[in-house]
Amino acid sequence: MITNNRKEFKVKKKEFNIKLNGLTLEELKELLSNTQGTLDKMKMNHRTAELENPLEIRTVRRNVARIQTELKNRELQA
């Protein structure tokens, strides 16, 4: 499971997609919720103070999109 550790967000795209394929639907929804919460916190912190690396917001946002895409693909297959 992906945690809020910054190193986890630096996972390569292919590795992240492989990890998504191995998760169940419930785990994907939980991961989406956690990742969106992390993204919201990062955006708020970026507005109020400088982030150490603002490009992390882009990475997390793209991870959210990848999770949503995987959920949509599974929905269409069912």
Z-matrix of the N, CA and C atoms (Angstrom, degrees):
N
C 1 1.452
C 2 1.528 1 108.62
N 3 1.287 2 116.65 1 142.76
C 4 1.460 3 121.02 2 -179.31
C 5 1.522 4 108.97 3 -83.66
N 6 1.322 5 115.06 4 133.10
C 7 1.456 6 120.50 5 179.72
C 8 1.520 7 109.30 6 -103.59
N 9 1.317 8 115.78 7 -175.93
C 10 1.451 9 120.74 8 179.28
C 11 1.525 10 112.42 9 -83.68
N 12 1.308 11 117.03 10 9.08
C 13 1.449 12 121.02 11 178.65
C 14 1.523 13 109.43 12 -67.34
N 15 1.314 14 117.95 13 133.48
C 16 1.459 15 121.92 14 -176.03
C 17 1.518 16 112.26 15 -61.61
N 18 1.311 17 117.79 16 -32.04
C 19 1.451 18 120.31 17 -179.49
C 20 1.516 19 111.29 18 -64.05
N 21 1.315 20 117.65 19 -29.95
C 22 1.459 21 121.86 20 -178.70
C 23 1.525 22 111.38 21 -66.85
N 24 1.328 23 118.45 22 -27.78
C 25 1.449 24 121.04 23 -177.59
C 26 1.520 25 111.64 24 -79.79
N 27 1.312 26 117.32 25 -9.49
C 28 1.448 27 120.64 26 -179.80
C 29 1.521 28 112.09 27 -93.24
N 30 1.317 29 116.53 28 15.21
C 31 1.461 30 122.02 29 179.08
C 32 1.529 31 107.76 30 -66.91
N 33 1.316 32 116.42 31 139.91
C 34 1.467 33 121.18 32 179.35
C 35 1.521 34 110.19 33 -62.76
N 36 1.337 35 115.26 34 155.57
C 37 1.463 36 120.50 35 -177.30
C 38 1.529 37 112.30 36 -57.74
N 39 1.316 38 117.06 37 -47.76
C 40 1.459 39 119.96 38 -177.12
C 41 1.519 40 110.99 39 -64.53
N 42 1.316 41 116.70 40 -41.32
C 43 1.464 42 120.31 41 178.55
C 44 1.523 43 110.25 42 -62.54
N 45 1.322 44 116.67 43 -40.56
C 46 1.457 45 121.08 44 -179.43
C 47 1.524 46 109.99 45 -65.49
N 48 1.348 47 116.97 46 -43.09
C 49 1.466 48 120.37 47 179.47
C 50 1.519 49 111.56 48 -65.45
N 51 1.324 50 117.49 49 -37.77
C 52 1.464 51 120.78 50 176.95
C 53 1.521 52 109.90 51 -64.16
N 54 1.325 53 116.11 52 -39.98
C 55 1.462 54 120.59 53 178.54
C 56 1.531 55 110.22 54 -63.83
N 57 1.338 56 116.85 55 -38.67
C 58 1.463 57 120.30 56 179.25
C 59 1.522 58 111.43 57 -65.57
N 60 1.321 59 117.07 58 -37.81
C 61 1.464 60 120.44 59 -179.15
C 62 1.520 61 111.88 60 -63.16
N 63 1.327 62 117.33 61 -28.02
C 64 1.455 63 120.75 62 -178.29
C 65 1.519 64 114.37 63 -85.37
N 66 1.322 65 117.96 64 -3.92
C 67 1.461 66 121.21 65 -177.09
C 68 1.524 67 111.37 66 -93.84
N 69 1.331 68 115.50 67 152.07
C 70 1.459 69 120.40 68 175.31
C 71 1.526 70 109.37 69 -80.71
N 72 1.318 71 115.74 70 171.39
C 73 1.461 72 120.83 71 -179.04
C 74 1.527 73 111.23 72 -61.35
N 75 1.329 74 116.93 73 -42.25
C 76 1.467 75 120.60 74 -179.77
C 77 1.529 76 110.89 75 -65.47
N 78 1.328 77 115.69 76 -40.40
C 79 1.466 78 119.52 77 178.98
C 80 1.525 79 110.82 78 -65.95
N 81 1.325 80 116.92 79 -36.86
C 82 1.466 81 120.17 80 177.40
C 83 1.525 82 111.02 81 -64.08
N 84 1.323 83 116.15 82 -42.74
C 85 1.470 84 119.56 83 179.80
C 86 1.527 85 110.64 84 -65.10
N 87 1.323 86 116.92 85 -39.51
C 88 1.459 87 120.81 86 177.98
C 89 1.531 88 110.44 87 -65.88
N 90 1.326 89 115.80 88 -43.00
C 91 1.462 90 120.68 89 178.73
C 92 1.520 91 110.93 90 -62.95
N 93 1.336 92 117.11 91 -40.36
C 94 1.459 93 121.37 92 177.62
C 95 1.518 94 110.76 93 -61.80
N 96 1.308 95 116.29 94 -44.62
C 97 1.459 96 120.52 95 179.26
C 98 1.530 97 111.41 96 -61.52
N 99 1.326 98 115.86 97 -45.98
C 100 1.465 99 120.13 98 -179.88
C 101 1.526 100 111.82 99 -64.92
N 102 1.316 101 116.07 100 -41.84
C 103 1.457 102 120.17 101 -177.51
C 104 1.524 103 111.04 102 -69.58
N 105 1.334 104 117.32 103 -38.93
C 106 1.454 105 119.92 104 176.56
C 107 1.533 106 111.09 105 -65.16
N 108 1.334 107 116.67 106 -38.45
C 109 1.462 108 120.19 107 175.92
C 110 1.516 109 111.54 108 -62.59
N 111 1.315 110 116.35 109 -41.54
C 112 1.454 111 121.10 110 177.71
C 113 1.522 112 110.35 111 -63.46
N 114 1.328 113 116.70 112 -42.50
C 115 1.460 114 121.08 113 178.96
C 116 1.528 115 110.79 114 -61.71
N 117 1.311 116 116.83 115 -44.61
C 118 1.464 117 120.66 116 178.43
C 119 1.528 118 111.33 117 -60.22
N 120 1.335 119 116.65 118 -43.65
C 121 1.464 120 120.35 119 178.86
C 122 1.514 121 111.39 120 -63.94
N 123 1.328 122 116.13 121 -41.20
C 124 1.456 123 119.68 122 179.86
C 125 1.526 124 111.01 123 -64.90
N 126 1.330 125 117.40 124 -40.77
C 127 1.462 126 120.84 125 178.23
C 128 1.525 127 110.98 126 -63.32
N 129 1.333 128 116.10 127 -42.28
C 130 1.464 129 119.78 128 179.79
C 131 1.530 130 110.68 129 -65.21
N 132 1.330 131 115.89 130 -43.60
C 133 1.460 132 119.05 131 178.18
C 134 1.515 133 111.63 132 -63.92
N 135 1.317 134 117.04 133 -34.17
C 136 1.456 135 120.83 134 179.75
C 137 1.527 136 111.08 135 -69.42
N 138 1.328 137 116.50 136 -32.66
C 139 1.466 138 120.10 137 178.19
C 140 1.531 139 111.53 138 -71.84
N 141 1.321 140 116.29 139 -37.50
C 142 1.461 141 119.49 140 -174.42
C 143 1.523 142 113.17 141 -90.46
N 144 1.312 143 117.07 142 -30.14
C 145 1.461 144 121.02 143 -179.36
C 146 1.524 145 108.36 144 -151.42
N 147 1.290 146 115.70 145 165.26
C 148 1.458 147 119.37 146 -179.43
C 149 1.517 148 110.97 147 -74.09
N 150 1.311 149 114.39 148 138.23
C 151 1.454 150 119.78 149 172.25
C 152 1.521 151 108.44 150 -84.97
N 153 1.313 152 115.20 151 155.38
C 154 1.450 153 119.94 152 177.94
C 155 1.529 154 109.87 153 -62.78
N 156 1.322 155 116.05 154 -42.26
C 157 1.457 156 121.23 155 178.51
C 158 1.533 157 108.45 156 -139.93
N 159 1.322 158 118.50 157 97.39
C 160 1.459 159 121.33 158 -177.15
C 161 1.534 160 113.90 159 -63.94
N 162 1.323 161 117.46 160 -19.13
C 163 1.463 162 120.14 161 179.03
C 164 1.527 163 111.93 162 -69.66
N 165 1.317 164 117.61 163 -14.00
C 166 1.462 165 120.83 164 176.10
C 167 1.525 166 110.57 165 -63.06
N 168 1.331 167 117.07 166 -30.04
C 169 1.464 168 121.00 167 178.38
C 170 1.524 169 109.22 168 -59.84
N 171 1.318 170 117.02 169 -42.60
C 172 1.456 171 121.38 170 179.33
C 173 1.533 172 110.77 171 -61.72
N 174 1.318 173 115.96 172 -44.64
C 175 1.459 174 120.81 173 -178.85
C 176 1.524 175 111.02 174 -62.10
N 177 1.321 176 116.47 175 -44.92
C 178 1.466 177 120.63 176 -179.15
C 179 1.527 178 110.13 177 -67.08
N 180 1.330 179 116.69 178 -40.75
C 181 1.467 180 120.54 179 178.88
C 182 1.533 181 110.50 180 -61.31
N 183 1.315 182 116.22 181 -40.93
C 184 1.466 183 119.82 182 178.78
C 185 1.527 184 111.79 183 -69.48
N 186 1.329 185 116.63 184 -34.01
C 187 1.465 186 119.74 185 175.50
C 188 1.524 187 110.60 186 -64.50
N 189 1.324 188 116.91 187 -39.20
C 190 1.468 189 120.82 188 176.20
C 191 1.525 190 109.38 189 -60.06
N 192 1.319 191 116.68 190 -43.95
C 193 1.460 192 120.77 191 179.94
C 194 1.530 193 110.76 192 -64.32
N 195 1.324 194 117.36 193 -38.88
C 196 1.464 195 120.46 194 178.56
C 197 1.526 196 111.23 195 -63.76
N 198 1.326 197 115.99 196 -41.26
C 199 1.467 198 120.31 197 179.34
C 200 1.526 199 109.57 198 -65.26
N 201 1.334 200 116.73 199 -44.26
C 202 1.460 201 120.20 200 179.61
C 203 1.525 202 111.12 201 -62.96
N 204 1.322 203 116.88 202 -37.90
C 205 1.463 204 120.93 203 178.18
C 206 1.518 205 110.68 204 -64.36
N 207 1.324 206 116.75 205 -43.54
C 208 1.465 207 120.31 206 178.96
C 209 1.528 208 110.78 207 -63.26
N 210 1.328 209 117.35 208 -40.29
C 211 1.468 210 120.77 209 178.03
C 212 1.530 211 110.17 210 -63.78
N 213 1.330 212 117.47 211 -42.33
C 214 1.457 213 121.72 212 -179.55
C 215 1.535 214 110.17 213 -65.75
N 216 1.334 215 117.72 214 -41.37
C 217 1.459 216 121.09 215 178.75
C 218 1.527 217 110.97 216 -61.62
N 219 1.306 218 116.45 217 -41.51
C 220 1.477 219 120.02 218 179.72
C 221 1.522 220 110.26 219 -68.37
N 222 1.331 221 116.67 220 -35.93
C 223 1.469 222 120.49 221 178.88
C 224 1.531 223 109.93 222 -64.92
N 225 1.322 224 116.69 223 -40.59
C 226 1.471 225 120.38 224 -179.94
C 227 1.522 226 112.39 225 -70.64
N 228 1.333 227 117.23 226 -29.23
C 229 1.457 228 120.39 227 179.39
C 230 1.525 229 111.80 228 -75.32
N 231 1.315 230 116.93 229 -25.98
C 232 1.475 231 120.59 230 -176.92
C 233 1.503 232 112.44 231 -78.80
